[in-house]
């Protein structure tokens, strides 16, 4: 028994039947029977090997049933009709999606055309009653005995999507770094997911969308159910992981227990263990190889393929590992008289695909074993009556080392049909002749003895396997502890590195600021430490006023000066080239409300009018000389005031002239308006 089977047997089984109402109505209620696994025997349980004993009965609503399923996570939710839990196909798909991982909905009465529950229960020896609670209990016990079909709307393929957990935003000064961090975290998480899938030995395909700094998302299509994947839905910071099973086209019904045919198994042990399965007709079923799988994994894979009657090796003598597999399946062994040559193995497997040399050797062993027994299989088939299972007879002869006749006799439904005295040749003549019932009892007791012996051997193997599991789990816990310590150390180092990077960036920015300020201080020092030879016409006690220079009277030049020095009300502005400005440029300068504008060159009429309308003095550079040192400029306050006074005088005269001109124009227009009618008469 595998660990997965042991875990399944530790989970309850739910049996459900409609108690009152209708699922299409408002408030249906259900009879619920829960079979819980316990160590002892349940007096209410039927005579079965299933470890189900404690029985709980209740009447619940559909909502409470859903909560119980979510809390208890049963192995099966059994019913005689799946559509008692959902009104239509879409609702049934939703119900199936809501089931926990590992919980299956089972219809115990069959697939698309179910049988009556009473007939199924009678066939399997399960007590049955017409009341809903009895029907629910019968359904639970049938499912516990692996009777029925799983109702499924999903394949065994699961999609694991790793994507961004938050938006990258609309931008900003740190947008690139923020986006790069998110995409980097998605890439890191996707690699962790890939590592876990590899550790679980799961087959998958990966599709990645690469973005700036890493991945926008990574989609893994895994060939497994969600409960077999060591991951869960999660969202942490920048990354989220979503797990979703692939939908089928419709609702399908799969038997809980599939018929397992008799097979021949070839095994090639070593660092890479390989196995191959061949049917009794010589058909190759499947191949398997792994470097990491242990004996339990290989055994579980073989059990899924069928029931071995022959276990074969490609060398002589049979390796001990192959012999252990043979004993565990109670099968016959086959080995060549000498080691199989490589060229013969290549020739025998030429029509079959395989992935490596190990699979080739295992497949060759199985095929040669079939070749050695093909004639025997044919003779047994010819002697087997039509109503008996041919494979069971072959298994009894080959694996049980019995005659065809004795196996057929054991398999006959009515032993009285056989020839009388078939088993009396070795009987003691002094013993009384056995009746038919006594002979049947004798054979059954012998069979029970063989089965008990095999069960003891299996229990020993299970005990050894449990010890190995405990040893590996202890090693795993130690490895996890060391990994946690290492991960904690990595997080601390990563945090310190980020803090160091931040401090280094702040240090570099501060150094750049200090350097810029030092350059400005040096410039100021050069200005105020100038020798008077640079200002021969400026006395020590004369006042100076700073001037902000504009290279050209354009919008771009104004913006450059504003960005470098700032243009505020009361500034003195020096236009190094005053020509060519338009209305917008003049208005832009007027909005700064300068104290005065010193021009070098002639202003346009439009610009001159705009500045005049805003009462901004415009004086020529010849009247107010500007002294420049590097990027700084000054002029004498007295000369500036004198030039502004001259401008005010001229401005006053200009205003009077403009006013007189406006009056003359108004009078002329008025006269023209009064004389025009007389002329018309």
Secondary structure, DSSP 8 states (H G I E B T S, - for coil): --HHHHHHHTS-EEEEEEEES-TTSS--EEEEEEEEE-SS--TTS-SSSS-EEEEEEEEEEHHHHHHHHHHH--SEEEES-GGGS-SSHHHHHHHHHHS-TT-EEEETT-SSS---HHHHHHHTT----SSHHHHHHHHHHHHHTT-SEEEEEEEEEEEEEEEESS---S--TTHHHHHHHHHHHHHHHHHHHHHHHHHTT--EEEEEEEETTEEEEEEEEESS-GGGSS---EEETTEEEEEEEEEEEEEEEEESS----EEEEEEE-SSSEEEEEEETTS-EEEEEEESS--HHHHHHHHHHH-EEEEEE-SSSS--HHHHHHHHHTT-EEE--SS---HHHHHHHTTTS--SSHHHHHHHHHHHHHHHHHHHHHHHHHHHS-TTS-HHHHHHHHHTT---HHHHHHHH-S-GGGS-TTTT-TTS-TTS----HHHHHHHHHHHHHHHHHHHHHHHHHHHHHHHHHHHHHHHHHHHHHHHHHHHHHHHHHHHHHHHHHHHHHHHHHHHHHHHHHHHHHHHHHHHHHT--GGGGTTS-TTS-EEEEEEESSSSHHHHHHHHHHT---TT-EEEESS-TT--HHHHHHHHHTT-SEEEESS---HHHHHHHHHTT-EEEETTTS--EEETTEEEEEHHHHHHHHHHHHHHHHHHHHHHHHHHHHHHHHHHHHHHHHHHHH-
